[in-house]
Amino acid sequence: MTSNEPTNPAGGDGDDGNALVTITVLNAQPASGKALYALVDVELLIEGVEVVIYGVQARRVPDGGTSIHLPTFKAADGTWQPAIKLPSELRGPLGDIVLEFLVQEGLAKPR
């Protein structure tokens, strides 16, 4: 699944210093965990540069919904930390597109 239009967080056309970004879900695989139920691979195309994020997490929340999280790793102090940091202008659209994909595949409920 690809976003319908390029995501441009600042609302520009790419010529004003803002990058045009296309977000595409490449695939989703089931995961067996207490809360984690799917791992999703996502491609970001940023001004023609491809970045693939493997292991975006779909987690169940207590109210029956789904939350989307970037991949994590266990730091030396034992805490879980994001493996990649994205600005909120990309995190929001990425989460929305992943959730929409999971809904279309019957893996999540619509908001």
MOZI-V264968 format. One record per backbone hydrogen bond with DSSP energy under -1.0 kcal/mol. NH is the residue of the N-H (numbers start at 0). CO is the residue of the C=O. If there is no record, write none. Layout:
nh = (NH,NH)
co = (CO,CO)
//
This chain:
nh = (2,6,10,20,21,23,24,25,26,28,30,36,37,38,39,40,41,42,43,44,45,46,48,50,52,55,56,57,58,59,60,63,66,68,72,74,77,80,82,89,90,91,93,94,95,96,97,98,99,100,101,102,103,104,105,106,107)
co = (22,20,7,6,44,42,0,40,40,38,36,57,57,28,55,26,52,23,50,21,48,19,45,43,41,39,68,37,66,34,64,60,58,56,80,78,74,72,70,86,86,87,89,90,91,92,93,94,95,96,97,98,99,100,102,101,101)
//
